[in-house]
Structure formats: C-alpha cells, structure tokens
Amino acid sequence: MVLNEWQKDWSANNNDAYLNHYHPDFTDAKRNLQQWKTYKTRINKSKRYISVKLSQVSIIAYPGEENLVSSRFYQTIRAATLAGADGNNFYGDASITVSGKYSLKETVDLHAPDKKPLPTRYSEFLCWQHLPPALQHQSKKVARGGENLVLQPSAPVKISIQQLSEPTPEEALEIHTVDIPYKAPAQTDEGHAASTKLCEEIGSKLGSVSIDDCLQQQLTHSDLSLEGRSLAYRDFPPLAGKSPLGRVLVIGGIHGDEFSSVSILFKWMRILDEHHSGLFHWRFVPTMNPDGLLRKKSQRQNHNGVDLNRNFPTTAWEAHAIAHWRNKTHSNPRRYPGSAPASEPETKWLVNQIDTFKPDVIISMHAPYHLVDYDGPPTAPDKLGSLYLRDLGVFPGSLGNYAGLDLEVPIVTVELDSAGIMPSAQNINTMWSDLIRWLRDQLSTQVSERRDQR
C-alpha cells in the first residue's frame, strides 16, 4: 500500500524514494512540487535519524470514484540532526491535510528544546498511486478546507471506515458509500415563503451573498422578527451510523450593520455542503437580526432600537444592564439593552434555540475588532486564522455572559477585521480549519470527561 511505502521511505531517509510519492500537482500552499523537493532534500540531509510512526489509520472511499481513496491517521515524527556530540534532538509533529484530490499540505520539524515529543496531531494522507490516469486531470476539483480536513462529496454521505492499525498490502479494504442528500425539514407554505423572501432580501443587500447562494441553503423558517421577517436556520445533522462529537451553534448578524458576520456563515455553510463528515451536528443562524440588517440603512439594533447583544437574560440583568448603559456608554442608543431582559422576539427566539438545540459550543460572529474572545469552560482557541485571542470582557445582557457564564456553554466570539469587507478566501478557509481543529480537541475532551464520570 502506498501509505506504507511512503512511511518506510521517509523513516529510512531514502530521500529520492520518499519524494517520488508526491503527485506533480502537489502544493503546501507555499511551495510547488519542485520547491518542496528542494526544501525537503535540505531538511532530510540534515538528519541522521528519522522515525515516522502512524496510528489509528482509516481508509475512506471517495464517493462515485471507486479507485480513489483518502487515508486519515495520527502521525508522530522523531528526528535527530547531524549536530554531533551533544546529540540534540529535534522532535517533529507533522500534519498532512488534503488540499486537492492529489495534493498534500505538510508541516514538519518543530523544535522541542526539552527533548520531549510534541503531541501528535490528526493527520491525513491521500493515496493517489494505483489510480487510472483518466482520473488525474481532476486533481484540482476538490475545494480546500473541508470539515475535519477530509475529502468528502458534495452532499452528506454515510461512509464505513475500516480501522487499520498496521495496514499491509495484503489486507482487503471493504469500503462502501451510500449517498444521503440533505433534505430540509418539512415546512408550511407560509414558512417556505418567509424563508424565500428572507433570501431575496439578503441576496439583494449583500454583495458577497447572492439570492441563489441563500436559497441553496434551504433555510428552515422558525419564527418571525418584529417586522415579520423569517428567523431561520440551517442544520447539518448527524450522519446515519455516526455519532457526532457534539452540537455546534453558529450565529451571525446579531448586529445588523456587521455585514461580514452574515456573509461568512454562507461561505462556511458552502464548505459543509461539500465536506460535512458528521463529526459535529451543526446549526447555523445566518442572521439573528434581519430587521437591523435589511432596513434601508442597516443598524446595529433591531427594529425597536434594542442592542440584542445586551438583551439576553443574564443574572441580575435588572440591576446592571440599564445602569451600565447609562454610566458606561453614556446612554449610547446603539447599545440600549431594552426595557427588560429578553424583551425582544429575536432574543427570545435565540434563547429558545439554545434551550432546545442544547449546543456544546456556540460560535458568535461579529466585526470589526480583529480578535477572538471567549467565555465559559474550559479552554479558548489561541487563534482563528489571522485573529488572535484577546479578552473583551463581559457585559450585562451579552450572549457571552448569558451562554458562557450563566449556562456554562463555551462560546467563541469572533470579531472579523471589517464589518463591510470580507476576509480573503485564504483567511476564511484558515479560520475554518483552525475552528475545526479547536472544536475537535475541545469536544473530544468533553466526551472523554463524560465517559470518565459514568
């Protein structure tokens, strides 16, 4: 099997044979194949010892193309340099991710001065050898940045995975795929009309989201805003036969004048349309505040002039929310918390979504403070793309306060660079990949802790 040969040649520091495993279209987002060969030759020549170990190997068929598979595994690298007497070791941790059907992205040789191995990361490798040449022209059709960084088809599928702890060429692979196209929950004619009208307004308002982009998401109408617009969501539900690590609620457009916080959800939903692997049960709320967004001049607040991110029923809201608004914001109308906690229909609706969906993690998109904020247990992400962790604090009536502190549901608040300009496509994908890695680690830890408590 090509994966075994790749591992063996790398561990033997057989540089020419190792590099021969890479496809001509290989890229690591910085280097093409020739640049990669020059780089790796220099690195490998400096090593007197390399050990590459793989574990938890799985093979996944690519639906519709029986000769094409991807392989996922944990990978640990240990290497020693030719430095001499002191024998300083360099321990590496490699992450290989698919960025195209036949392309790999790899990071290696991280220096660990304390001589302790770095933690292994989830890695993936696409086996392209033994494929018919007729498939090779398709090498750039698969988009980068899928959920869990794994090749998946354009609709959710049921995939059976054979676990191979020590794969050998003689082992037969019994891999099957069953298409399960997404079907939105049944809606009334009124609900369908409401969600369609919402898409028409969103597509007419936002330059980066077309009407068709929105309609393709088959948003599920759930309730109405003050002005009668649809409060809608889109689920990416568990796949048959696969238990998700947890439920993730992603919210955009709490503030109506933060256009990018709405648009980026449609970009991420499009990624999941092609790459949903069932690792999580997702629920996306593209715009919690449609009235603020879709009025002629968009505004932060809802139709009543209430800042919905100060209207959540946090502990002691009555004692603190109005006082904070008056004393700290000098009664800034953009931050008016409302006359009572959860006084607004949009706030009530999201509180109900949290209560019924019961998310394990909430992601709330905002702009334009260029940072990642975090509330709740246990561990925050250090960065998402170009955005780094920085504490904004908590406020009476904020979603972070309500979910993270009162409900103890971890919530990540992502503040994009600009409210009106989208991040680059590369940064959108990098943020998504970083988010998936953090969610996987976060929810895997929660699952382990729940098991230990049983």
VENLINBEL-V71153 format. One record per residue. RES is the residue in one small letter. SS is DSSP state (H for helix, E for strand, - for the rest). OMEGA is omega in whole degrees, -180 to 180 (999 if undefined). Layout:
# VENLINBEL-V71153
res=RES ss=SS omega=OMEGA
res=RES ss=SS omega=OMEGA
This chain:
# VENLINBEL-V71153
res=m ss=- omega=-173
res=v ss=H omega=-179
res=l ss=H omega=178
res=n ss=H omega=-179
res=e ss=H omega=178
res=w ss=H omega=178
res=q ss=H omega=-177
res=k ss=H omega=-179
res=d ss=H omega=178
res=w ss=H omega=-179
res=s ss=H omega=179
res=a ss=- omega=-176
res=n ss=- omega=174
res=n ss=- omega=-166
res=n ss=H omega=-177
res=d ss=H omega=180
res=a ss=H omega=179
res=y ss=H omega=-177
res=l ss=H omega=179
res=n ss=- omega=-180
res=h ss=- omega=-174
res=y ss=- omega=-178
res=h ss=- omega=179
res=p ss=- omega=-179
res=d ss=- omega=-178
res=f ss=- omega=170
res=t ss=E omega=174
res=d ss=- omega=-179
res=a ss=- omega=176
res=k ss=- omega=-172
res=r ss=- omega=168
res=n ss=E omega=-174
res=l ss=H omega=-178
res=q ss=H omega=177
res=q ss=H omega=178
res=w ss=H omega=180
res=k ss=H omega=178
res=t ss=H omega=-180
res=y ss=H omega=-176
res=k ss=H omega=176
res=t ss=H omega=177
res=r ss=H omega=-180
res=i ss=H omega=-175
res=n ss=H omega=179
res=k ss=H omega=-179
res=s ss=- omega=-175
res=k ss=E omega=172
res=r ss=E omega=-178
res=y ss=E omega=175
res=i ss=E omega=174
res=s ss=E omega=179
res=v ss=E omega=-180
res=k ss=E omega=179
res=l ss=E omega=176
res=s ss=E omega=179
res=q ss=E omega=-178
res=v ss=E omega=174
res=s ss=E omega=-180
res=i ss=E omega=-177
res=i ss=E omega=177
res=a ss=E omega=174
res=y ss=E omega=-173
res=p ss=- omega=177
res=g ss=- omega=180
res=e ss=E omega=-168
res=e ss=E omega=-179
res=n ss=E omega=-176
res=l ss=E omega=179
res=v ss=E omega=166
res=s ss=E omega=-180
res=s ss=E omega=180
res=r ss=E omega=-177
res=f ss=E omega=167
res=y ss=E omega=-175
res=q ss=E omega=176
res=t ss=E omega=-180
res=i ss=E omega=169
res=r ss=E omega=-178
res=a ss=E omega=175
res=a ss=E omega=-178
res=t ss=E omega=176
res=l ss=- omega=-171
res=a ss=- omega=175
res=g ss=- omega=-164
res=a ss=- omega=-176
res=d ss=- omega=175
res=g ss=- omega=179
res=n ss=- omega=-179
res=n ss=E omega=169
res=f ss=E omega=178
res=y ss=E omega=-178
res=g ss=E omega=174
res=d ss=- omega=-173
res=a ss=- omega=173
res=s ss=E omega=-180
res=i ss=E omega=-177
res=t ss=E omega=-180
res=v ss=E omega=175
res=s ss=E omega=178
res=g ss=E omega=-173
res=k ss=- omega=-176
res=y ss=- omega=-176
res=s ss=E omega=-180
res=l ss=E omega=172
res=k ss=E omega=-170
res=e ss=E omega=172
res=t ss=E omega=-172
res=v ss=- omega=168
res=d ss=- omega=173
res=l ss=- omega=-174
res=h ss=- omega=178
res=a ss=- omega=-175
res=p ss=- omega=-178
res=d ss=- omega=176
res=k ss=- omega=176
res=k ss=- omega=180
res=p ss=- omega=173
res=l ss=- omega=177
res=p ss=- omega=177
res=t ss=- omega=177
res=r ss=E omega=176
res=y ss=E omega=-176
res=s ss=E omega=179
res=e ss=E omega=-178
res=f ss=E omega=179
res=l ss=E omega=180
res=c ss=E omega=-177
res=w ss=- omega=179
res=q ss=- omega=180
res=h ss=- omega=176
res=l ss=- omega=177
res=p ss=- omega=-179
res=p ss=H omega=-177
res=a ss=H omega=-179
res=l ss=H omega=-169
res=q ss=H omega=-179
res=h ss=H omega=-178
res=q ss=H omega=-166
res=s ss=- omega=-176
res=k ss=- omega=-175
res=k ss=- omega=-175
res=v ss=- omega=-176
res=a ss=- omega=179
res=r ss=- omega=168
res=g ss=- omega=178
res=g ss=- omega=177
res=e ss=H omega=-178
res=n ss=H omega=177
res=l ss=H omega=-177
res=v ss=- omega=176
res=l ss=- omega=175
res=q ss=- omega=180
res=p ss=- omega=-174
res=s ss=- omega=175
res=a ss=- omega=179
res=p ss=- omega=178
res=v ss=E omega=171
res=k ss=E omega=-176
res=i ss=E omega=174
res=s ss=- omega=-174
res=i ss=- omega=177
res=q ss=E omega=-180
res=q ss=E omega=-179
res=l ss=E omega=-179
res=s ss=- omega=177
res=e ss=- omega=-175
res=p ss=- omega=175
res=t ss=- omega=-178
res=p ss=- omega=-176
res=e ss=- omega=-176
res=e ss=- omega=177
res=a ss=- omega=179
res=l ss=- omega=177
res=e ss=- omega=-173
res=i ss=- omega=-178
res=h ss=- omega=175
res=t ss=E omega=178
res=v ss=E omega=-180
res=d ss=E omega=175
res=i ss=- omega=-177
res=p ss=- omega=-180
res=y ss=- omega=176
res=k ss=- omega=-179
res=a ss=- omega=176
res=p ss=- omega=180
res=a ss=- omega=179
res=q ss=- omega=173
res=t ss=- omega=177
res=d ss=H omega=180
res=e ss=H omega=179
res=g ss=H omega=178
res=h ss=H omega=179
res=a ss=H omega=-179
res=a ss=H omega=-180
res=s ss=H omega=177
res=t ss=H omega=179
res=k ss=H omega=177
res=l ss=H omega=180
res=c ss=H omega=179
res=e ss=H omega=179
res=e ss=H omega=179
res=i ss=H omega=-180
res=g ss=H omega=179
res=s ss=H omega=-176
res=k ss=H omega=-171
res=l ss=- omega=-180
res=g ss=- omega=-175
res=s ss=- omega=178
res=v ss=- omega=179
res=s ss=- omega=176
res=i ss=H omega=180
res=d ss=H omega=177
res=d ss=H omega=-178
res=c ss=H omega=-178
res=l ss=H omega=-179
res=q ss=- omega=-180
res=q ss=- omega=177
res=q ss=- omega=-178
res=l ss=- omega=180
res=t ss=E omega=177
res=h ss=E omega=-176
res=s ss=E omega=-179
res=d ss=E omega=-177
res=l ss=E omega=173
res=s ss=- omega=179
res=l ss=- omega=-178
res=e ss=- omega=174
res=g ss=- omega=176
res=r ss=- omega=-176
res=s ss=E omega=166
res=l ss=E omega=-167
res=a ss=E omega=179
res=y ss=E omega=174
res=r ss=E omega=176
res=d ss=E omega=163
res=f ss=E omega=-166
res=p ss=- omega=175
res=p ss=- omega=176
res=l ss=- omega=-178
res=a ss=- omega=177
res=g ss=- omega=-179
res=k ss=- omega=179
res=s ss=- omega=179
res=p ss=- omega=176
res=l ss=- omega=-179
res=g ss=- omega=-179
res=r ss=E omega=-177
res=v ss=E omega=178
res=l ss=E omega=-179
res=v ss=E omega=-172
res=i ss=E omega=175
res=g ss=- omega=170
res=g ss=- omega=172
res=i ss=- omega=174
res=h ss=- omega=-170
res=g ss=- omega=-178
res=d ss=- omega=178
res=e ss=- omega=-172
res=f ss=H omega=-175
res=s ss=H omega=-180
res=s ss=H omega=175
res=v ss=H omega=-174
res=s ss=H omega=-175
res=i ss=H omega=177
res=l ss=H omega=177
res=f ss=H omega=176
res=k ss=H omega=-179
res=w ss=H omega=177
res=m ss=H omega=178
res=r ss=H omega=175
res=i ss=H omega=-179
res=l ss=H omega=174
res=d ss=H omega=-177
res=e ss=H omega=-167
res=h ss=H omega=180
res=h ss=- omega=-176
res=s ss=- omega=-178
res=g ss=- omega=180
res=l ss=- omega=177
res=f ss=- omega=166
res=h ss=E omega=-176
res=w ss=E omega=164
res=r ss=E omega=-179
res=f ss=E omega=172
res=v ss=E omega=-173
res=p ss=- omega=178
res=t ss=- omega=178
res=m ss=- omega=-175
res=n ss=- omega=-176
res=p ss=H omega=-179
res=d ss=H omega=178
res=g ss=H omega=-179
res=l ss=H omega=-164
res=l ss=H omega=172
res=r ss=- omega=-176
res=k ss=- omega=173
res=k ss=- omega=-175
res=s ss=- omega=180
res=q ss=- omega=-180
res=r ss=- omega=-172
res=q ss=- omega=175
res=n ss=- omega=-177
res=h ss=- omega=178
res=n ss=- omega=-178
res=g ss=- omega=-179
res=v ss=- omega=172
res=d ss=- omega=-175
res=l ss=H omega=179
res=n ss=H omega=169
res=r ss=H omega=-173
res=n ss=- omega=180
res=f ss=- omega=-172
res=p ss=- omega=179
res=t ss=- omega=179
res=t ss=- omega=178
res=a ss=- omega=179
res=w ss=H omega=-177
res=e ss=H omega=-177
res=a ss=H omega=-169
res=h ss=H omega=-169
res=a ss=H omega=-179
res=i ss=H omega=179
res=a ss=H omega=179
res=h ss=H omega=180
res=w ss=H omega=-178
res=r ss=H omega=-171
res=n ss=H omega=-175
res=k ss=H omega=-179
res=t ss=- omega=-179
res=h ss=- omega=177
res=s ss=- omega=177
res=n ss=- omega=-176
res=p ss=H omega=179
res=r ss=H omega=-178
res=r ss=H omega=179
res=y ss=- omega=-174
res=p ss=- omega=-178
res=g ss=- omega=-176
res=s ss=- omega=-178
res=a ss=- omega=178
res=p ss=- omega=-180
res=a ss=- omega=180
res=s ss=- omega=-172
res=e ss=- omega=-178
res=p ss=H omega=179
res=e ss=H omega=178
res=t ss=H omega=178
res=k ss=H omega=-178
res=w ss=H omega=-179
res=l ss=H omega=175
res=v ss=H omega=178
res=n ss=H omega=176
res=q ss=H omega=179
res=i ss=H omega=-178
res=d ss=H omega=-176
res=t ss=H omega=180
res=f ss=H omega=179
res=k ss=- omega=-178
res=p ss=- omega=172
res=d ss=- omega=178
res=v ss=E omega=174
res=i ss=E omega=174
res=i ss=E omega=-178
res=s ss=E omega=-175
res=m ss=E omega=180
res=h ss=E omega=174
res=a ss=E omega=10
res=p ss=- omega=-168
res=y ss=- omega=171
res=h ss=- omega=-179
res=l ss=E omega=171
res=v ss=E omega=177
res=d ss=E omega=-173
res=y ss=E omega=175
res=d ss=E omega=177
res=g ss=- omega=180
res=p ss=- omega=-14
res=p ss=- omega=-171
res=t ss=- omega=-178
res=a ss=- omega=171
res=p ss=- omega=179
res=d ss=- omega=-179
res=k ss=E omega=170
res=l ss=E omega=-175
res=g ss=- omega=-180
res=s ss=- omega=-178
res=l ss=E omega=-177
res=y ss=E omega=-176
res=l ss=E omega=175
res=r ss=- omega=-174
res=d ss=- omega=176
res=l ss=- omega=-174
res=g ss=- omega=179
res=v ss=- omega=-176
res=f ss=- omega=176
res=p ss=- omega=177
res=g ss=- omega=-179
res=s ss=- omega=178
res=l ss=H omega=178
res=g ss=H omega=178
res=n ss=H omega=-176
res=y ss=H omega=-176
res=a ss=H omega=-173
res=g ss=H omega=-176
res=l ss=H omega=-177
res=d ss=H omega=-177
res=l ss=- omega=-178
res=e ss=- omega=172
res=v ss=- omega=180
res=p ss=E omega=180
res=i ss=E omega=177
res=v ss=E omega=175
res=t ss=E omega=-177
res=v ss=E omega=178
res=e ss=E omega=179
res=l ss=E omega=-176
res=d ss=- omega=-172
res=s ss=- omega=177
res=a ss=- omega=-174
res=g ss=- omega=-178
res=i ss=- omega=-179
res=m ss=- omega=170
res=p ss=- omega=177
res=s ss=- omega=178
res=a ss=H omega=179
res=q ss=H omega=-179
res=n ss=H omega=176
res=i ss=H omega=180
res=n ss=H omega=180
res=t ss=H omega=176
res=m ss=H omega=-180
res=w ss=H omega=-180
res=s ss=H omega=178
res=d ss=H omega=179
res=l ss=H omega=-180
res=i ss=H omega=180
res=r ss=H omega=-179
res=w ss=H omega=179
res=l ss=H omega=-179
res=r ss=H omega=180
res=d ss=H omega=-178
res=q ss=H omega=-174
res=l ss=H omega=174
res=s ss=H omega=178
res=t ss=H omega=179
res=q ss=H omega=179
res=v ss=H omega=180
res=s ss=H omega=-180
res=e ss=H omega=178
res=r ss=H omega=178
res=r ss=H omega=180
res=d ss=H omega=-179
res=q ss=H omega=-178
res=r ss=- omega=999
